[in-house]
Amino acid sequence: MNSILKRTTGVLLLSTLTLVSGCSKKSDSEKTGSPAQSSSIATPKRYELQSAIVSYEPMVIMGIKSVSTLYFDDYGSREARETVTDSNIMGMKSHEKKVDITDGDYLISYEVEKVVNGKDETSKVATKTDLKKIRKMAMQMGAEIGEQMKKDFDYREEGTEVVAGVTGTKYSISLNKEKKDQRVYGVLYKKIALSTQMGGITIKAAKIEENASVPAAKFEVPAGYTIKEVDLEKEMARPGKSGNE
C-alpha cells in the first residue's frame, strides 16, 4: 500500500506545481465576465492542447533507470503515464512497466510487466483512487486564492527556455515557506510540465507530439485485471507501516 501512496502523492505533486504556475496568466477567454469563463470553471482544462504525447528523457538514479511517456486527450481530462524501470542492484535484476491513468476524478494504477531475476511477478490488480475531494479543494484554491498560493509558494517566473523543441515558461517555486532558497525549478509549455528539477533529480521532456491521435486503449485497464478501490484519505490517516503493504 505504501507504493500506492507514493505514486499517488507524485501525481498530486505534479498537479500542484502545474496549478500554482498556471495561475500566473489568463487568456482573453478567461477574463472576468466572458462566457468562456463560466464554461472553463465548470469544466476546467488541465492543458492548453486537445491532446499530446510527451516522451521524457531516461532518468538514472542510483543504478535505477526509468523512462516515462505521458499521453492525454480532451485537454487532460483523460491522462495516462507509462513508466518503464530497469535496475540491477546487488544481483537483483528487475524490469517493470507501470501505468497511471487519470480519468476525470479517478486515478487508476496497474502493472503491465514486473520481472524479477527472470521470474514474472506481475500483479493483475489495478488500484482505483477517488480524487474528487482533493481535486475540488485544489480547484477552489486555484480559482479563489490563486494569488495567495503564488505568494505562499513564492512563485517566480524566470524567463523562457527551449525544451523538446518548443519554448516554454521557466519558473521556480518553494515548497517550504521557511526555506525559500530551496526551490523547485520547471518549464511549462501550454501548462504541460516539460521540465521539473527538484534537488539533484531532473525530469525533462525529449519530444512532444501536439494534438496527436491517442488510442482510447491508453486510458483503459486491460482485460483480466481486478480493480481494487482505495480510499486515499483513510490510507493517509493510517499510521506508517513497514513492508510492502
C-alpha positions in Angstrom: 0.0 0.0 0.0 2.9 2.4 0.6 3.8 2.2 -3.1 0.3 3.3 -4.0 0.6 6.3 -1.7 4.0 7.3 -3.1 2.7 7.1 -6.7 -0.5 9.0 -5.8 1.5 11.6 -4.0 3.7 12.1 -7.0 0.7 12.6 -9.3 -0.7 15.2 -6.9 2.6 17.0 -6.5 2.9 17.4 -10.3 -0.7 18.7 -10.3 0.1 21.2 -7.6 3.1 22.5 -9.5 1.0 23.0 -12.6 -1.8 24.6 -10.7 0.4 27.1 -8.9 2.4 28.1 -12.0 -0.8 28.1 -14.2 -2.3 30.8 -12.0 0.2 33.3 -13.4 -1.6 34.2 -16.6 -5.1 34.2 -18.0 -6.1 34.2 -21.7 -8.7 36.6 -23.1 -11.3 33.8 -22.9 -10.7 33.5 -19.2 -11.2 37.2 -18.3 -14.0 38.1 -15.8 -17.5 38.2 -17.3 -16.7 36.3 -20.5 -19.0 33.3 -21.4 -15.9 31.1 -21.7 -15.0 31.8 -18.1 -18.1 30.1 -16.6 -17.5 27.2 -19.0 -13.9 26.8 -18.0 -14.8 26.8 -14.3 -17.5 24.2 -14.9 -15.1 22.0 -17.0 -11.6 23.1 -16.2 -9.0 22.3 -18.9 -5.8 21.0 -17.4 -3.7 21.7 -20.5 -4.0 24.1 -23.4 -3.8 21.4 -26.1 -6.6 19.0 -27.1 -4.2 16.0 -26.9 -0.5 15.2 -26.9 2.2 12.5 -26.4 5.2 13.6 -24.4 8.2 11.4 -24.2 10.7 12.1 -21.4 14.4 11.5 -21.3 15.7 8.5 -19.4 16.4 9.2 -15.7 19.0 7.2 -13.8 19.2 7.4 -10.0 21.4 5.1 -8.0 21.6 2.5 -10.8 17.8 2.5 -11.4 16.9 3.7 -14.9 13.3 4.9 -15.7 11.7 6.2 -18.9 8.2 7.7 -18.9 5.7 8.7 -21.6 2.7 10.9 -21.0 -0.5 10.6 -23.1 -3.5 12.8 -22.7 -6.7 13.6 -24.5 -9.7 16.1 -24.1 -7.4 18.8 -22.7 -6.1 16.5 -20.0 -9.4 15.1 -18.6 -8.0 11.7 -19.6 -4.3 11.1 -19.0 -2.0 8.1 -18.9 1.6 8.0 -17.8 3.6 4.9 -18.7 6.8 4.3 -16.8 9.4 1.6 -17.6 12.0 0.9 -14.9 15.1 -1.3 -15.1 17.5 -2.0 -12.3 20.4 -4.3 -11.4 21.3 -3.9 -7.8 23.3 -6.3 -5.7 22.5 -9.2 -8.1 18.8 -8.5 -8.2 17.8 -7.6 -11.7 14.3 -6.3 -12.4 12.2 -4.9 -15.2 8.9 -3.1 -14.6 6.3 -1.3 -16.6 3.6 0.6 -14.8 0.7 2.7 -15.9 -1.1 5.5 -14.0 -4.4 6.7 -15.6 -6.2 9.8 -14.5 -9.7 9.8 -15.9 -11.9 12.5 -14.6 -11.7 12.3 -10.8 -10.1 8.9 -10.6 -6.5 7.6 -10.5 -6.1 4.0 -11.7 -2.7 2.3 -11.4 -1.6 -1.1 -12.6 1.4 -3.1 -13.6 1.9 -4.2 -17.2 5.1 -6.1 -16.5 7.2 -7.0 -13.5 10.0 -9.4 -13.9 12.5 -10.0 -11.1 15.5 -12.2 -11.8 13.7 -13.8 -14.7 10.6 -14.5 -12.7 7.2 -13.0 -13.7 5.7 -11.3 -10.6 3.2 -9.1 -12.5 0.2 -8.3 -10.4 -3.2 -8.4 -12.1 -4.7 -6.0 -9.6 -5.4 -2.4 -10.6 -5.9 0.2 -7.8 -8.6 2.9 -8.2 -8.4 6.0 -6.1 -11.2 8.7 -5.9 -9.5 12.1 -6.0 -12.7 14.2 -6.1 -12.3 15.8 -2.7 -8.7 16.6 -3.2 -9.2 17.9 -6.7 -12.2 20.0 -5.7 -10.1 21.6 -2.9 -7.3 22.3 -5.4 -9.6 23.8 -8.0 -11.2 26.0 -5.3 -7.8 27.2 -4.2 -6.8 27.9 -7.8 -10.0 29.8 -8.6 -10.4 31.7 -5.3 -7.0 32.4 -3.9 -4.6 31.9 -6.8 -2.6 35.0 -6.0 -2.2 33.9 -2.3 -1.0 30.5 -3.4 1.7 32.1 -5.6 2.8 34.1 -2.6 2.8 31.1 -0.3 4.9 29.1 -2.8 7.0 32.2 -3.6 6.2 31.6 -7.3 8.6 33.3 -9.7 8.7 33.5 -13.5 12.3 33.4 -14.7 12.1 33.9 -18.5 11.8 31.2 -21.1 13.6 28.0 -22.0 13.5 25.7 -25.0 12.8 22.1 -24.1 11.9 19.3 -26.6 12.0 21.9 -29.5 9.4 24.3 -28.0 9.7 27.4 -25.9 8.1 27.3 -22.5 7.9 29.5 -19.4 10.6 28.9 -16.9 9.5 29.2 -13.3 10.5 28.4 -9.7 8.6 27.8 -6.5 9.5 27.0 -2.9 7.6 24.1 -1.2 8.8 25.3 2.2 7.9 28.8 3.5 10.8 28.7 6.0 13.5 27.7 3.4 12.6 29.7 0.3 16.2 29.2 -1.1 15.4 25.5 -1.5 13.5 25.8 -4.8 11.9 23.6 -7.4 12.5 24.7 -11.0 10.5 23.9 -14.0 9.4 24.7 -17.6 5.8 24.8 -18.6 4.5 24.7 -22.2 0.7 25.2 -22.6 0.5 24.0 -18.9 2.4 20.8 -19.7 5.4 20.2 -17.4 8.3 19.7 -19.8 11.0 20.0 -17.2 11.0 19.7 -13.4 14.1 19.9 -11.2 14.0 19.1 -7.5 17.4 18.9 -5.8 19.5 16.6 -7.9 16.6 15.0 -9.7 15.6 16.3 -13.2 12.7 15.1 -15.3 12.9 16.5 -18.8 10.9 16.0 -22.0 12.7 14.8 -25.1 9.8 15.0 -27.5 6.3 16.4 -27.7 3.7 15.5 -30.3 1.0 18.1 -30.2 -2.6 17.3 -31.0 -1.6 13.7 -31.5 -4.2 10.9 -32.0 -4.1 8.9 -28.8 -5.7 5.4 -28.8 -8.6 5.1 -26.4 -7.0 1.9 -25.1 -4.3 4.0 -23.4 -6.9 5.1 -20.9 -8.4 1.7 -20.2 -7.4 -1.2 -17.8 -6.6 -4.3 -19.9 -8.9 -7.3 -19.7 -8.0 -9.8 -17.0 -7.3 -7.3 -14.2 -9.3 -6.9 -10.9 -9.9 -3.3 -9.8 -9.5 -2.6 -6.1 -10.9 0.6 -4.7 -8.5 2.6 -2.4 -9.7 5.3 0.0 -6.8 7.8 -0.1 -7.9 9.8 2.8 -8.1 6.7 5.1 -4.8 5.4 3.9 -3.1 8.8 4.5 -4.6 8.8 8.0 -3.3 5.4 8.9 -0.1 5.2 11.0 3.0 4.4 8.9 3.8 0.8 8.4 6.8 -1.0 7.1 6.8 -3.7 4.4 5.2 -3.8 1.0 1.6 -3.4 2.0 
